[in-house]
Amino acid sequence: MAFSNFKAISDVQEQFRITYVADNFLGAEEILNPSEQFLSELEFNMKYINVYASEGARCENVIYPILREVYKGYADGYALWVKKNITYDETLSGTPDYFIATKSELGMTVVGIPLIILVEAKKNDFEQGWGQCLAELVAAQKINDAPDVPVYGIVSDGERWQFGQLVDDSFTQNRTTFSIDNLPALFGAINAVFKAASEAVGGQN
């Protein structure tokens, strides 16, 4: 059963007995200003490319560049994976759009501890996006064999960005949704997730 077979958060809750809470674990006051180079590149994409024409266009021209820009500050200790399969068992397997993991001592070809997973909300369907994302978070938690270590999820259609956190058998969905219209707040939220995840595993950042 692939991650994409989970169509809603409730599907994952019922199968894995996970409780749901809506709360703001991310503060809206977190601000991180993007670099001038990034802003220039994004403006170019917006001006000359139909960035919302397809799922691939959204991912390559909006979602991935934003994720990569924040990731740069954590690249020494963490790896960014694109379309890399992860498998826990026959039920929890598939290919996340993107995820952040610790760097493996075996080198860049081996996945370390998955900590942050990003799913594109295909056809702007956040309900299904979160069903898939939560299933991927459960898989990451089980692979890590450390249910008390938080794993974080992000679901985005490029314009809107939503965040969630799984700890033990409790999933918290952040009530506040962030938008590309306020890049400093969006970057701040993504950075806050990176920081929290790195601190949870004793990272360098």
C-alpha positions in Angstrom: 0.0 0.0 0.0 1.6 3.2 -1.2 1.6 6.5 0.9 -0.7 8.0 -1.8 -3.4 5.5 -1.0 -4.1 7.4 2.2 -6.6 10.0 1.2 -7.1 11.9 4.5 -5.6 12.4 7.9 -8.4 10.3 9.4 -7.4 7.3 7.2 -3.9 7.3 8.9 -5.4 8.0 12.3 -7.7 5.0 12.3 -5.1 2.6 11.0 -2.3 3.6 13.3 -4.4 4.9 16.3 -3.1 8.5 16.1 -4.7 11.4 17.9 -5.2 14.7 16.2 -4.8 18.2 17.6 -5.0 21.6 15.9 -2.7 24.1 17.5 0.0 26.6 16.7 3.3 25.0 17.5 4.9 27.5 15.1 5.0 31.1 16.1 3.9 33.6 13.4 6.6 36.0 14.8 9.4 33.8 13.4 10.9 35.8 10.6 13.7 35.0 8.1 14.5 37.3 5.2 15.4 35.5 2.0 18.6 36.6 0.2 18.5 39.1 -2.5 19.7 36.5 -5.0 16.8 34.2 -4.1 14.3 37.0 -4.4 15.7 37.9 -7.8 15.5 34.3 -9.0 12.0 33.8 -7.8 10.9 37.1 -9.4 12.4 35.9 -12.7 10.4 32.6 -12.4 7.2 34.4 -11.6 7.7 36.9 -14.5 8.7 34.5 -17.3 7.5 31.0 -16.3 3.9 29.8 -15.7 4.9 28.4 -12.4 1.4 27.0 -11.6 0.8 25.4 -14.9 1.4 21.9 -13.6 2.6 19.9 -10.6 6.1 19.7 -12.0 6.2 23.5 -12.6 5.1 24.3 -9.0 7.6 21.9 -7.5 10.6 22.9 -9.7 10.0 26.7 -9.8 8.5 27.5 -6.4 8.4 24.7 -3.8 11.9 23.2 -4.2 13.7 26.5 -4.5 12.1 27.7 -1.2 12.9 24.5 0.6 16.5 24.4 -0.8 17.1 28.0 0.2 16.3 27.3 3.9 18.1 24.0 3.8 21.4 25.8 2.9 21.7 26.8 6.5 21.7 23.2 7.6 23.5 21.5 4.8 26.6 20.6 6.8 24.7 18.2 9.0 21.6 17.2 7.0 20.8 15.8 3.6 18.0 16.9 1.2 16.4 14.1 -0.7 14.3 14.5 -3.8 11.9 11.7 -4.9 13.8 9.1 -2.9 11.9 5.9 -1.9 11.5 5.0 1.8 10.0 1.8 3.0 9.1 0.5 6.5 6.8 -2.3 5.5 4.3 -3.2 2.8 1.8 -0.7 4.1 4.2 2.2 4.7 6.2 2.6 1.5 6.5 5.0 -1.3 8.3 8.1 -2.6 8.0 11.4 -0.7 8.4 14.5 -2.9 11.1 15.8 -0.7 12.5 15.0 2.8 15.3 16.1 5.1 17.4 13.5 7.0 20.5 13.5 9.0 23.6 12.7 7.0 24.6 9.0 7.1 28.1 8.1 8.3 28.2 5.9 5.2 28.0 8.9 2.8 25.6 10.8 0.7 24.2 7.7 -1.0 22.6 6.4 2.2 19.6 7.9 4.0 20.1 8.9 7.6 17.3 9.7 10.1 14.3 11.2 8.2 13.1 14.3 10.1 11.1 16.6 7.8 8.9 15.5 4.9 7.4 17.8 2.3 4.4 16.8 0.1 3.1 18.7 -2.8 -0.7 19.2 -2.5 -1.5 17.8 -5.9 -4.4 19.6 -7.6 -4.4 21.9 -4.6 -5.9 19.0 -2.5 -4.6 19.6 1.0 -6.8 16.9 2.5 -5.2 14.2 0.4 -1.8 15.8 0.7 -2.0 15.6 4.5 -3.2 12.0 4.4 -0.1 11.1 2.3 2.2 13.3 4.4 1.0 11.8 7.8 1.5 8.3 6.4 5.1 9.2 5.4 5.7 10.7 8.9 4.5 7.5 10.5 6.9 5.6 8.3 9.8 7.9 9.2 9.0 7.6 12.9 9.0 3.8 12.7 12.2 3.7 10.6 13.9 5.9 13.1 12.6 3.7 15.9 12.3 6.7 18.2 8.7 7.7 18.6 9.5 10.4 21.1 11.6 12.3 18.5 9.4 14.7 16.6 9.1 14.4 12.8 7.7 17.3 10.8 5.5 17.5 7.8 4.9 20.3 5.3 2.2 20.3 2.6 2.2 23.0 0.0 0.7 23.9 -3.4 3.4 26.5 -3.9 1.2 29.4 -2.7 0.0 28.0 0.6 2.2 26.2 3.1 0.9 24.1 6.0 2.8 22.4 8.8 2.4 19.4 11.1 4.3 17.5 13.8 4.1 13.9 14.9 5.3 12.9 18.3 4.6 9.4 19.7 0.9 8.8 18.7 -0.1 12.4 18.6 -0.3 14.5 15.4 -0.5 18.3 15.7 -1.5 20.4 12.7 -0.5 24.0 12.9 -3.6 26.2 12.7 -1.8 29.0 10.9 -1.2 28.6 7.2 1.7 30.5 5.7 1.8 32.0 2.2 4.3 32.9 -0.5 2.8 36.4 -0.3 4.8 36.8 3.0 8.1 35.2 2.3 9.9 36.3 5.5 7.1 34.7 7.6 7.1 31.6 5.4 10.9 31.3 5.6 10.8 31.8 9.3 8.3 28.9 9.7 10.3 26.5 7.6 13.5 27.5 9.4 11.8 27.0 12.8 10.9 23.4 11.7 14.5 22.8 10.6 15.8 24.2 13.9 13.4 22.1 16.0 14.2 19.0 14.1 17.9 19.5 14.4 17.7 20.2 18.1 15.6 17.1 18.7 18.5 14.9 17.4 21.2 17.0 18.9 22.2 18.6 15.6 24.8 21.3 15.0 22.3 24.1 14.3 
